[in-house]
Amino acid sequence: MIGWRYTRASRRTRSNGFISFISLVSVIGITLGVAALIVVISVMNGFQKEVRDRMLGVIPHVEVLSADGGSIGPHWRELAERLRRDPQVTGIAPLVQGQALLAQGNSLFGVLAWGIDPALEPQVSSIASHMLVGSLGALRPGRFDVVLGEALAQRLGVGVGDLVTMVVPSGSLTPAGMIPRLRTLTVVGIFRIGNYEYDSSLALLDIGDASRLFLTQGPTGLRIQTRSIDDAPRVAQQLQAQLGPQLVAQPWTAQNRTWFQAVVIEKRMMFIILAMIVAVAAFNLVSTLVMTVTDKQADIAILRTQGASPRSIMAIFVIQGAVTGVFGVLFGVALGLLIALHVDPIVSFLEWVFHTQFLPSSVYLIHTMPSDPRIGDVLQITLIALALSLLATLYPSWRASRLQPAAALRYE
């Protein structure tokens, strides 16, 4: 009761105005620190989820490849049927993959060429549902058609019906040396996944045409979709037992291991750095309580002479500091969630005001500011902030409990 009364009194008593100001600064500091931590962690969660989902709209959950980097063999259909019996597998599609150059006029760009089966591709990717013009069904065998990503089509300056030239490095050996193969392709579709890496570098062909261009004896891999992306590593291990040493089952986590590890490390370091800001704000409570103890020396002495124990004196100031910390944390959680849930409109408004773009799609893969506040992260931040606030109250409260009544009342 006394601790609560001290907290209220420090806010309205004119003689303690400076202490009230320092207490208010402590609350604001904790609020801003907690809010910043929640917003940053939510944005990093959203960035990771958004990029992962857009990646998985193109790449499969599991990919079966040849151990030597060549074709997986002419009996790939029998292999696909055997792998499809796994209850966790929901779709399988063949793939021919290779590096090439795509030219139109004076423009020349390196591309990742994928030969796909238009009928089976929707089982393992969402490209068909992200077509801006045309469709995957327009890729007909023998006609050497191509579907391009939107950014790649813009860089080449082409649209549906235009012709482009594909240059395949692995060409024919002649007396004059190695001559790359050239093939004129007709653009029959343009897609936009929303991931700049694929929108600017991916070219899709019919699997038969791609096999003839890259001189492969059948597909170079099988793309497999599973029921859950989280189960992909376990499913890959199960499929590997059926494949033998010539083939390798590779989950999506292995294909992008470096990128996802970098994001996890960055998220961890940002959490530590911003937690230090919360710690600094929480330890402002130390100065607030030290000044409060100095101001309340006579009250402490009177309470001690009336029989109050050192533990009860300590509890008074622990409660006073804890109340300040709790208010700061609660306000911080509310402010952080409010910003995290509306971060994209806020960023769009700031971009409009300052006439700039904070997330260039060519650098960050996405052009919007995603946010994914998670209850686990919010609870962890809340508990850490409360623990730091409580820890900051212990030393001043302990010093108050050690105060001797005679020394405190000597000059009263």
ZIVENRA-V964734 format. One record per residue. N is the residue number from 0. OMEGA is omega in whole degrees, 0 to 359 (* if undefined). Layout:
n->N omega->OMEGA
n->N omega->OMEGA
//
This chain:
n->0 omega->181
n->1 omega->178
n->2 omega->179
n->3 omega->179
n->4 omega->177
n->5 omega->180
n->6 omega->180
n->7 omega->183
n->8 omega->182
n->9 omega->182
n->10 omega->184
n->11 omega->180
n->12 omega->186
n->13 omega->182
n->14 omega->180
n->15 omega->185
n->16 omega->181
n->17 omega->177
n->18 omega->178
n->19 omega->179
n->20 omega->179
n->21 omega->178
n->22 omega->178
n->23 omega->177
n->24 omega->178
n->25 omega->179
n->26 omega->181
n->27 omega->180
n->28 omega->178
n->29 omega->180
n->30 omega->182
n->31 omega->179
n->32 omega->179
n->33 omega->180
n->34 omega->180
n->35 omega->180
n->36 omega->180
n->37 omega->182
n->38 omega->183
n->39 omega->180
n->40 omega->178
n->41 omega->179
n->42 omega->179
n->43 omega->174
n->44 omega->180
n->45 omega->179
n->46 omega->180
n->47 omega->181
n->48 omega->183
n->49 omega->180
n->50 omega->179
n->51 omega->181
n->52 omega->180
n->53 omega->174
n->54 omega->183
n->55 omega->170
n->56 omega->180
n->57 omega->182
n->58 omega->181
n->59 omega->175
n->60 omega->178
n->61 omega->178
n->62 omega->177
n->63 omega->184
n->64 omega->174
n->65 omega->181
n->66 omega->181
n->67 omega->177
n->68 omega->180
n->69 omega->180
n->70 omega->178
n->71 omega->174
n->72 omega->183
n->73 omega->183
n->74 omega->184
n->75 omega->180
n->76 omega->177
n->77 omega->177
n->78 omega->180
n->79 omega->179
n->80 omega->179
n->81 omega->180
n->82 omega->182
n->83 omega->180
n->84 omega->177
n->85 omega->183
n->86 omega->180
n->87 omega->181
n->88 omega->181
n->89 omega->180
n->90 omega->178
n->91 omega->177
n->92 omega->179
n->93 omega->182
n->94 omega->166
n->95 omega->186
n->96 omega->178
n->97 omega->177
n->98 omega->180
n->99 omega->173
n->100 omega->179
n->101 omega->186
n->102 omega->173
n->103 omega->185
n->104 omega->179
n->105 omega->181
n->106 omega->180
n->107 omega->183
n->108 omega->172
n->109 omega->182
n->110 omega->170
n->111 omega->184
n->112 omega->178
n->113 omega->170
n->114 omega->187
n->115 omega->171
n->116 omega->184
n->117 omega->181
n->118 omega->183
n->119 omega->185
n->120 omega->179
n->121 omega->178
n->122 omega->188
n->123 omega->178
n->124 omega->180
n->125 omega->182
n->126 omega->182
n->127 omega->181
n->128 omega->179
n->129 omega->179
n->130 omega->176
n->131 omega->180
n->132 omega->178
n->133 omega->182
n->134 omega->177
n->135 omega->179
n->136 omega->178
n->137 omega->176
n->138 omega->182
n->139 omega->183
n->140 omega->177
n->141 omega->183
n->142 omega->180
n->143 omega->174
n->144 omega->181
n->145 omega->173
n->146 omega->186
n->147 omega->169
n->148 omega->185
n->149 omega->182
n->150 omega->178
n->151 omega->178
n->152 omega->179
n->153 omega->179
n->154 omega->178
n->155 omega->181
n->156 omega->183
n->157 omega->175
n->158 omega->180
n->159 omega->181
n->160 omega->179
n->161 omega->180
n->162 omega->174
n->163 omega->180
n->164 omega->177
n->165 omega->179
n->166 omega->180
n->167 omega->185
n->168 omega->183
n->169 omega->185
n->170 omega->183
n->171 omega->179
n->172 omega->181
n->173 omega->176
n->174 omega->179
n->175 omega->181
n->176 omega->180
n->177 omega->179
n->178 omega->180
n->179 omega->179
n->180 omega->178
n->181 omega->177
n->182 omega->176
n->183 omega->182
n->184 omega->177
n->185 omega->179
n->186 omega->181
n->187 omega->180
n->188 omega->178
n->189 omega->180
n->190 omega->174
n->191 omega->178
n->192 omega->186
n->193 omega->174
n->194 omega->188
n->195 omega->182
n->196 omega->181
n->197 omega->179
n->198 omega->184
n->199 omega->186
n->200 omega->188
n->201 omega->176
n->202 omega->184
n->203 omega->177
n->204 omega->170
n->205 omega->186
n->206 omega->178
n->207 omega->178
n->208 omega->180
n->209 omega->179
n->210 omega->178
n->211 omega->180
n->212 omega->184
n->213 omega->176
n->214 omega->177
n->215 omega->177
n->216 omega->182
n->217 omega->182
n->218 omega->174
n->219 omega->179
n->220 omega->173
n->221 omega->178
n->222 omega->187
n->223 omega->176
n->224 omega->180
n->225 omega->181
n->226 omega->182
n->227 omega->179
n->228 omega->180
n->229 omega->180
n->230 omega->185
n->231 omega->178
n->232 omega->180
n->233 omega->178
n->234 omega->179
n->235 omega->177
n->236 omega->179
n->237 omega->180
n->238 omega->181
n->239 omega->179
n->240 omega->180
n->241 omega->190
n->242 omega->185
n->243 omega->186
n->244 omega->183
n->245 omega->182
n->246 omega->182
n->247 omega->174
n->248 omega->187
n->249 omega->178
n->250 omega->182
n->251 omega->180
n->252 omega->179
n->253 omega->181
n->254 omega->183
n->255 omega->185
n->256 omega->184
n->257 omega->182
n->258 omega->183
n->259 omega->176
n->260 omega->178
n->261 omega->179
n->262 omega->180
n->263 omega->180
n->264 omega->179
n->265 omega->179
n->266 omega->180
n->267 omega->181
n->268 omega->177
n->269 omega->178
n->270 omega->181
n->271 omega->182
n->272 omega->181
n->273 omega->175
n->274 omega->176
n->275 omega->177
n->276 omega->177
n->277 omega->180
n->278 omega->178
n->279 omega->179
n->280 omega->181
n->281 omega->182
n->282 omega->166
n->283 omega->177
n->284 omega->180
n->285 omega->180
n->286 omega->179
n->287 omega->182
n->288 omega->177
n->289 omega->178
n->290 omega->178
n->291 omega->179
n->292 omega->179
n->293 omega->181
n->294 omega->185
n->295 omega->182
n->296 omega->180
n->297 omega->178
n->298 omega->180
n->299 omega->181
n->300 omega->180
n->301 omega->178
n->302 omega->179
n->303 omega->180
n->304 omega->177
n->305 omega->173
n->306 omega->179
n->307 omega->181
n->308 omega->176
n->309 omega->180
n->310 omega->180
n->311 omega->176
n->312 omega->179
n->313 omega->181
n->314 omega->180
n->315 omega->185
n->316 omega->173
n->317 omega->179
n->318 omega->180
n->319 omega->179
n->320 omega->181
n->321 omega->179
n->322 omega->177
n->323 omega->179
n->324 omega->181
n->325 omega->178
n->326 omega->179
n->327 omega->181
n->328 omega->181
n->329 omega->177
n->330 omega->180
n->331 omega->178
n->332 omega->180
n->333 omega->181
n->334 omega->180
n->335 omega->179
n->336 omega->179
n->337 omega->180
n->338 omega->183
n->339 omega->181
n->340 omega->181
n->341 omega->187
n->342 omega->182
n->343 omega->175
n->344 omega->179
n->345 omega->180
n->346 omega->178
n->347 omega->178
n->348 omega->180
n->349 omega->177
n->350 omega->179
n->351 omega->181
n->352 omega->186
n->353 omega->177
n->354 omega->180
n->355 omega->177
n->356 omega->183
n->357 omega->183
n->358 omega->174
n->359 omega->185
n->360 omega->180
n->361 omega->181
n->362 omega->188
n->363 omega->177
n->364 omega->178
n->365 omega->184
n->366 omega->176
n->367 omega->181
n->368 omega->181
n->369 omega->177
n->370 omega->182
n->371 omega->178
n->372 omega->182
n->373 omega->185
n->374 omega->180
n->375 omega->179
n->376 omega->180
n->377 omega->178
n->378 omega->180
n->379 omega->178
n->380 omega->180
n->381 omega->182
n->382 omega->179
n->383 omega->180
n->384 omega->178
n->385 omega->180
n->386 omega->179
n->387 omega->179
n->388 omega->179
n->389 omega->179
n->390 omega->181
n->391 omega->182
n->392 omega->190
n->393 omega->184
n->394 omega->178
n->395 omega->180
n->396 omega->178
n->397 omega->178
n->398 omega->177
n->399 omega->181
n->400 omega->181
n->401 omega->183
n->402 omega->179
n->403 omega->183
n->404 omega->183
n->405 omega->181
n->406 omega->182
n->407 omega->185
n->408 omega->185
n->409 omega->184
n->410 omega->178
n->411 omega->*
//
